[in-house]
Amino acid sequence: MTAKIVVVGSFNTDLTAYAERMPRPGETLSGKKFVTGPGGKGSNQAVAAARLGAEVTFIGRVGNDVFAEIAYNIWRAEGINTDYVIRDADHSTGVAPIWVDDKGENSIIVILGANLNMQKSDVDAAAKLIAEADVLITQLEINYDMVAYALQVARQHGVRTILNPAPAGKLPAEVIALADYITPNETELEELSNHVSSSVEEAARSLLSSPDQTVVVTRGADGAQWVRQQGSLLLPTFKVDVVDTTGAGDAFNGGLAVALAEGKSLDEAIRFANATAALCVTKPGTAPSMPQRADVEALLARSS
């Protein structure tokens, strides 16, 4: 069975400049290298899911500019359905100018542009396709009202939902309650739970409003921990040579969505997602570093 995944989320073009050091205010420096590439949490997760063999539809907005072409190029290459992507005439495609110095330190300014102009009509147009999906996943680089609306539409159709609360932000309890799975990292968990506890388990449990919900906390090199009203388990990740951790969370979420859609148990799904994220960090970049299904299966087989 081919997993059917709908991603409601963001696309941003990463504009990365490398220089010996950061410029001082008013200073012009000569840089060493400039790289343009596809990014945005929603798009990265869509690419991850597509490379893992899922049938993926992306719902979002881009501008009428050259940066939108970068989005369409990668979506076409990965076979992602873009029928419900809106070309916004009044807002630019999201961009993320990034400065990186020789020490590896970076400064980033994210301009979300068209991502923040998503409308209910964008989601409504895809309602039939959402109803046929196995999993809908959304993040916090779009208008928060549209995060809630996408989760509501999926719930109305009995579709499982994943809320990836990234980047960190505060959400009303009633919005969190709409998600079947909530997938923060530890920093995002602190923000969502208002620092109710230094214990990951207690903080995660404070987010739960029903026994049907699950929080899955990504814990970097330690793996990922699921927490329910009754029970919790930390599942270790895989030992790999780390090159670049950027995009690991997106890889994990894409992997989790596909595994759950395929009917894997929660423990199996997290193990699959851990393997996806582990392979992602062995390569530089975000979308380009998302692994292929065969590589994930090979890592799982070697580690069984």
C-alpha positions as CSV (number, residue, x, y, z in Angstrom):
1,M,0.0,0.0,0.0
2,T,1.4,3.4,-1.0
3,A,1.1,5.9,1.8
4,K,-0.8,9.0,1.0
5,I,0.5,12.1,2.8
6,V,-0.8,15.7,2.7
7,V,1.6,18.4,3.8
8,V,0.2,21.8,4.7
9,G,3.2,24.0,5.1
10,S,6.0,26.3,4.0
11,F,8.5,26.7,1.3
12,N,11.5,29.0,1.7
13,T,14.5,29.5,-0.5
14,D,17.7,29.3,1.5
15,L,20.2,32.0,0.4
16,T,23.5,31.1,2.1
17,A,26.6,33.3,2.1
18,Y,29.9,32.0,3.5
19,A,32.5,34.5,4.7
20,E,35.5,34.6,7.0
21,R,33.5,36.5,9.6
22,M,30.3,38.4,10.1
23,P,30.3,42.0,8.8
24,R,30.0,44.8,11.3
25,P,27.2,47.3,11.0
26,G,27.7,49.4,7.8
27,E,30.6,47.1,6.6
28,T,30.9,45.4,3.2
29,L,32.8,42.1,3.2
30,S,33.9,39.9,0.3
31,G,32.5,36.4,0.8
32,K,33.8,33.1,-0.2
33,K,30.8,31.2,-1.6
34,F,27.1,31.6,-2.2
35,V,24.6,28.8,-2.3
36,T,20.9,28.9,-3.2
37,G,18.7,25.9,-2.4
38,P,15.2,24.7,-1.5
39,G,14.1,24.9,2.1
40,G,11.1,25.5,4.4
41,K,9.9,22.9,6.9
42,G,6.8,21.9,5.0
43,S,8.6,21.4,1.7
44,N,11.5,19.5,3.4
45,Q,9.0,17.1,5.0
46,A,7.2,16.6,1.7
47,V,10.5,15.8,0.0
48,A,11.4,13.4,2.8
49,A,8.1,11.6,2.5
50,A,8.3,11.4,-1.3
51,R,11.8,9.9,-1.2
52,L,10.5,7.3,1.2
53,G,7.9,6.1,-1.3
54,A,4.8,8.1,-0.3
55,E,2.3,9.7,-2.6
56,V,2.7,13.4,-1.4
57,T,0.5,16.4,-2.0
58,F,1.8,19.9,-0.9
59,I,-0.6,22.7,0.1
60,G,1.0,26.1,0.4
61,R,1.8,29.4,-1.2
62,V,4.8,30.8,-3.2
63,G,5.2,34.2,-5.0
64,N,5.4,35.1,-8.6
65,D,9.2,35.3,-8.6
66,V,12.3,33.4,-9.4
67,F,12.5,31.8,-6.0
68,A,9.2,30.0,-6.7
69,E,10.8,28.2,-9.6
70,I,13.3,26.6,-7.1
71,A,10.3,25.2,-5.3
72,Y,8.7,23.8,-8.4
73,N,11.9,22.3,-9.6
74,I,12.4,20.1,-6.5
75,W,8.7,19.2,-6.2
76,R,8.7,18.1,-9.9
77,A,11.9,16.1,-9.4
78,E,10.4,14.3,-6.4
79,G,7.0,13.7,-7.9
80,I,5.1,15.8,-5.4
81,N,1.6,16.9,-6.3
82,T,1.5,20.7,-6.6
83,D,-2.1,21.1,-7.8
84,Y,-2.9,23.0,-4.5
85,V,0.0,25.3,-4.4
86,I,-1.1,29.0,-4.9
87,R,1.1,31.5,-6.8
88,D,0.5,34.6,-4.7
89,A,0.6,37.8,-6.8
90,D,0.9,40.1,-3.7
91,H,3.6,38.3,-1.6
92,S,7.1,37.1,-2.3
93,T,8.1,33.5,-2.0
94,G,9.5,32.8,1.5
95,V,13.3,33.4,1.7
96,A,15.9,32.7,4.4
97,P,19.2,34.7,3.9
98,I,21.9,32.9,5.9
99,W,25.4,34.1,6.8
100,V,27.9,31.5,7.9
101,D,31.4,32.3,9.2
102,D,34.6,30.2,9.3
103,K,33.8,29.0,12.8
104,G,30.5,27.6,11.5
105,E,28.4,30.2,13.4
106,N,25.4,31.5,11.5
107,S,22.9,34.3,11.4
108,I,19.5,33.8,9.7
109,I,16.7,36.2,8.8
110,V,13.5,34.3,7.6
111,I,11.0,36.3,5.6
112,L,8.0,34.0,5.3
113,G,6.2,36.1,2.7
114,A,3.5,34.1,0.9
115,N,3.6,31.4,3.5
116,L,1.8,33.7,5.9
117,N,-1.0,34.5,3.4
118,M,-2.5,31.0,3.2
119,Q,-6.3,31.1,3.3
120,K,-9.0,28.7,4.3
121,S,-10.0,28.4,0.6
122,D,-6.5,27.0,-0.1
123,V,-7.2,24.1,2.3
124,D,-10.9,23.7,1.2
125,A,-9.9,23.3,-2.4
126,A,-8.0,20.1,-1.4
127,A,-10.7,18.8,1.0
128,K,-11.5,15.7,-1.1
129,L,-7.8,14.8,-1.4
130,I,-7.3,15.4,2.4
131,A,-10.2,13.0,3.1
132,E,-8.5,10.3,1.1
133,A,-5.1,10.8,2.8
134,D,-3.6,8.5,5.5
135,V,-1.8,11.4,7.3
136,L,-1.9,15.2,7.2
137,I,1.2,17.0,8.6
138,T,1.6,20.7,9.3
139,Q,4.2,23.0,11.0
140,L,4.5,26.6,12.3
141,E,6.0,28.5,9.3
142,I,2.5,29.4,8.1
143,N,-0.3,31.4,9.6
144,Y,-1.3,29.8,12.9
145,D,-5.0,30.1,12.1
146,M,-4.3,27.9,9.0
147,V,-2.5,25.4,11.1
148,A,-5.6,25.0,13.2
149,Y,-7.9,24.9,10.2
150,A,-5.9,22.3,8.4
151,L,-6.0,20.1,11.5
152,Q,-9.7,20.7,11.8
153,V,-10.5,19.7,8.2
154,A,-8.4,16.5,8.6
155,R,-10.1,15.6,11.8
156,Q,-13.6,16.1,10.2
157,H,-12.6,13.5,7.7
158,G,-11.1,11.0,10.2
159,V,-7.5,11.6,8.9
160,R,-4.6,11.2,11.3
161,T,-2.7,14.4,12.0
162,I,0.9,15.3,12.9
163,L,1.6,18.7,14.3
164,N,5.3,19.6,14.1
165,P,5.4,22.7,16.3
166,A,8.5,24.2,14.7
167,P,9.9,26.7,14.8
168,A,9.2,27.1,18.5
169,G,6.0,29.0,19.3
170,K,3.1,29.2,21.6
171,L,-0.2,27.5,20.6
172,P,-3.6,27.5,22.3
173,A,-4.4,24.2,24.0
174,E,-7.4,23.8,21.7
175,V,-5.2,23.8,18.6
176,I,-2.8,21.2,20.2
177,A,-5.9,19.1,21.0
178,L,-6.6,18.7,17.3
179,A,-3.4,16.8,16.6
180,D,-3.1,13.0,17.0
181,Y,0.7,13.3,17.2
182,I,2.7,16.3,18.4
183,T,6.4,16.2,17.5
184,P,8.5,18.9,19.3
185,N,12.2,18.9,20.0
186,E,13.2,19.7,23.5
187,T,13.3,23.5,23.0
188,E,9.9,23.5,21.3
189,L,8.5,21.4,24.1
190,E,9.6,24.0,26.7
191,E,7.9,26.7,24.7
192,L,4.7,24.7,24.2
193,S,4.4,23.6,27.8
194,N,5.3,27.0,29.3
195,H,8.3,25.3,31.1
196,V,5.9,23.4,33.4
197,S,8.6,20.9,34.2
198,S,12.3,20.1,33.6
199,S,11.2,16.5,33.0
200,V,10.6,15.7,29.3
201,E,8.0,13.2,30.2
202,E,6.0,15.6,32.5
203,A,6.3,18.5,30.1
204,A,5.1,16.3,27.2
205,R,2.2,14.9,29.2
206,S,1.0,18.4,30.0
207,L,0.2,18.8,26.3
208,L,-2.1,15.8,26.1
209,S,-5.8,16.4,26.3
210,S,-7.0,12.8,25.5
211,P,-5.7,9.3,25.8
212,D,-5.7,9.1,21.9
213,Q,-2.9,11.7,21.6
214,T,0.8,11.0,21.5
215,V,3.7,13.4,22.0
216,V,6.9,12.3,20.2
217,V,9.9,14.4,21.5
218,T,12.9,14.4,19.2
219,R,16.0,14.4,21.4
220,G,18.9,14.7,19.0
221,A,21.7,12.1,19.5
222,D,19.6,10.4,22.2
223,G,16.8,9.5,19.8
224,A,13.1,10.1,20.2
225,Q,10.7,9.6,23.1
226,W,7.0,8.9,22.9
227,V,4.8,10.0,25.7
228,R,1.1,9.2,26.3
229,Q,-1.2,9.7,29.3
230,Q,-0.2,6.2,30.2
231,G,3.4,5.2,29.4
232,S,6.6,6.6,27.8
233,L,9.6,5.2,26.0
234,L,12.8,6.6,24.7
235,L,13.9,4.9,21.4
236,P,17.6,5.4,20.6
237,T,18.8,6.6,17.3
238,F,21.5,5.2,15.0
239,K,25.2,6.0,15.3
240,V,26.4,7.8,12.1
241,D,29.1,10.2,11.1
242,V,27.4,13.6,11.5
243,V,28.1,16.2,8.8
244,D,25.2,18.6,9.1
245,T,22.2,18.4,11.5
246,T,20.1,20.9,9.6
247,G,16.9,19.2,8.4
248,A,17.1,16.3,10.8
249,G,13.8,17.2,12.4
250,D,12.1,17.5,9.0
251,A,13.5,14.1,8.0
252,F,12.2,12.6,11.2
253,N,8.7,14.0,10.7
254,G,8.5,12.8,7.1
255,G,9.7,9.4,8.1
256,L,7.2,9.2,11.0
257,A,4.3,10.2,8.7
258,V,5.1,7.6,6.1
259,A,5.6,4.8,8.7
260,L,2.4,5.6,10.5
261,A,0.5,5.7,7.1
262,E,1.9,2.3,6.3
263,G,0.5,0.9,9.5
264,K,3.7,0.4,11.5
265,S,3.4,0.3,15.3
266,L,4.4,3.5,17.1
267,D,7.8,2.0,18.2
268,E,8.4,0.8,14.6
269,A,7.4,4.1,13.2
270,I,9.8,6.0,15.5
271,R,12.6,3.6,14.7
272,F,12.0,4.2,11.0
273,A,11.9,8.0,11.6
274,N,15.1,7.8,13.6
275,A,16.8,6.0,10.7
276,T,15.6,8.6,8.3
277,A,16.9,11.5,10.4
278,A,20.2,9.7,11.0
279,L,20.9,9.4,7.3
280,C,19.9,13.0,6.7
281,V,22.7,14.3,9.0
282,T,25.4,12.4,7.1
283,K,25.0,14.9,4.2
284,P,25.0,18.7,4.0
285,G,21.9,20.7,3.4
286,T,18.2,20.2,4.0
287,A,16.0,19.0,1.2
288,P,19.0,17.6,-0.8
289,S,20.0,15.5,2.2
290,M,16.7,13.6,2.6
291,P,17.4,9.9,2.2
292,Q,16.0,7.4,-0.2
293,R,13.8,4.5,1.0
294,A,16.4,1.9,0.1
295,D,19.0,3.5,2.2
296,V,16.7,3.7,5.2
297,E,15.8,0.1,4.9
298,A,19.4,-0.9,4.6
299,L,20.3,1.0,7.8
300,L,17.4,-0.6,9.6
301,A,18.5,-4.1,8.4
302,R,22.1,-3.5,9.5
303,S,21.0,-2.4,12.9
304,S,18.4,-5.1,13.6
